[in-house]
């Protein structure tokens, strides 16, 4: 077979805030972000390795809580947490290395295969993670949407779900190029276009938006499409 390897890192104050997320959520998000790169290649998840940077105010019990979140997602996705390293650090950080598998190198879908005439498709909806972050930073904004909708938006930010099944299914039916939307639809569409040597046309009115996103964007004074196209997703 063939393997694909991806490395991803999350740093306190940059990709998450300990004041807004629980330690299990941080562990979950770290692994999910790395697995999302494998999903975007149509890979089957295999092994994961973690390097944990531990600040002085995080003890052994906290480290185990973070690991619990990671292990729960690993179990749900069939990923083996195979090892790693622990070091002292000024800030909490989690660096993940994940390895995915496929029958052959040709089974992987890269960013470089898009061709003129291809349709541009999105799995799921955009804007959820960006709106979830806004509800964390401005809790009063959450009152403009139902309680369950606000909770779902926060989950999109704090506990994203890697689309491994969708990635494998799309690879099997002949997707020519794929990418995850960690940099937002606008930024990642540009990455895909550049790698493939093509131009892309996006009609914002055709982009599926997460429930509650428009209301959160409006009440926080954010432009709807600017936030939708720039907000990172899983």
N, C-alpha and C positions, 0 to 999 in steps of 0.2 A: 504493500500500500504506500501511501504518501502522508506526510505530516505538514501541518502549518503551525507556526509559532507566533504568538502575539504577546506583547508586553504593555502593561497599562499601569499607571500610578495615580493614586488619589492622595491629596495633601489637605490637612486641616486648614481652613481659612481660604482655600482655593476651590476645592471640589465639594466640600461639605463643611459643616460647622458642628462641633460637638454640642453646642447649645441647642441645636435644632434637630439633631438625629440621635437615636439611641446607638449604643455600640453594636448590637446585632445588625441594625440597619446599615451601619458603616461597613461591616464585614460583607453583608449581602451585596451592597452597591459596588464594592471593589471587585468582587468576583463577577458580578453581572456585567460591568463595563468591559472587562476583559473577554468574557464569553460572547459578548455582542459582536466583537471583531471576528470571532470564529463563525458566528451565525451568518455574517455578511459574506462569507466564503462558501457557505453550504457545508461546513465541516461538522463532523461528529465530535463532540467534546471528549477529551481523553483525560489528561493530567493537568493539574494546576499546582503552582509553587508560589509561596507568598514570602515576601520580605516585609517585616513589620518594624516600623520605627516607633519606639515607645518613649513618650515624654515622661518626665519625672512624676507627674501627678496621675499616671495610669499604672495601677498595680496588676498583679497576676490575675486577680478575679476579673478585672476589666478586660484584659487581653483574652481571657477565655470566653467572655461574653461576645466579644467581637468575632472570635473564631466560631462560636455557635451559629451566628448569622451566616457566615461563610459556608459552614458545613451543611446547614439546612438547604441552601441553594445547590451545593454540590450534589447532595443526595437527590434532589428533585430533578437535576439535569443529567445525572449519570457521570458526573465529573469526579475524578479521584484526586483529593488533596494529598499530594505525594511528598511534600517537604517544603523547605524554605530556610529562612534565617530571621533572627531577631537582633535588633540593635537599639541602643539608646539614641534618642533624637530630641531636638529642641521642640519639634511639633510632631503630632501623630501623623504618620503616613503609612499607606498600604500599597506596596508594589506587587502586582500579580504577573506571573508568566503562565500562559495557558498553551496547551498543545492540543490541536485538533487533528482528526484523521479522516482519510478518504481512500477509496479503492485505488486511485491513481492521481497523479498530478493534474490530469485533464478534468478530473471531477470537481476540482475547486473552481469557484467563480471569482475572478479578480475584478478590479475596477477598470480594467483596460479593454473590455470586450464590447462596449456599446457601439452600435452602428447606426448610420442614418436610417430613419424610418422606424426605429424602435420606440415603443411606448414607455413612458416613465411612470412607474407604479410605486405606491407607498403601502407598506403593510401597517395596519393600525391607523392611528390619528396623530397629528402633530399638535404641539403647543401644550401638552399636558405637563411635561416636566417644567417648562418655563412658568406656567401658571401656578404649579405647585410650589415653586420657589418663591413666587410673589406672595402666596398665602402664608409662607413661613416668615418672610421678612416684614409683611404688613398683615398681621392676623385679622385686623378689622376688615380687610378686603374680602375675607372668606364669607362674610354674612350675605353677600349678594348672590350666592349660589346655595342650593340645598346642602345640608350637612354631609350626606353621603357623597355628593359630587366633589365637595371640597376635600374629603378624605381620599377619594380616588386620585385627585390631582396631586396631593401631597405624596401619595404612594408612588406615583410616576416619577417624582423627584427623588424620594428617599429609598425606594425599593423597586427600581426598574426591573423588568423581566426580559432577559435576552430572548430574541425570537429565533431560537435554534430550529424548531420544527418548521417554521415558515422558510427559513434559509435553506434547509435541506430540500424541502418540497419545491421551491423555486429553482434550485440547482438541477433537480431531477427533470423538471419540465422544460429546461432549456434557457433559463435566464442568461443573458449575455454579459451582464456586469452588475455588481451589487456593492453597496456600501451601507454602513450603519449611519445614523443621523446624530452622532455625538456632537457634531459642530453645527447642527441645525440644517434644515433642508437647503437653504441658500448656499451655505459654505460647502456642504458635502456634495451637492449637485455639481458645484464648480470643480471639486476634486475629481469626481467621476468623469466629467467632461474633459478635463485636462489630461487625465491618464488615458482616455479613449481617443483623444484627438477629434472630438465632435463638439457641436454646439447643442445646447439644451434650451427648450422653451417651456416655461412653467406658467400656467394660468392659475394665479392664486385662488380664484373663485372655485377651482376644481379640487383644491387641497382639502382633505378631511380634517376638521378641527375637533379637538377634544371637547366634550361637554363641559360647559362652564368657562372655557378659555376666553371667549369674547367678553363675557361680563367682567372677569377678573382683569383683563387688559384695560377695559374702559375705566373701571373704578380706580385703577392705579395710574392712569394717565399715560399708558403705553399705546403706541400705534399698533393696530391689530396685525397687519401683515409684516411689519418690521420685526415684531416680537415672534410671530409664527415662523418666519423664515430663519431667524437667528437662534431661536431657543433650542438647545440640545435635547435629543431624545435618545431612547435605547435602540 
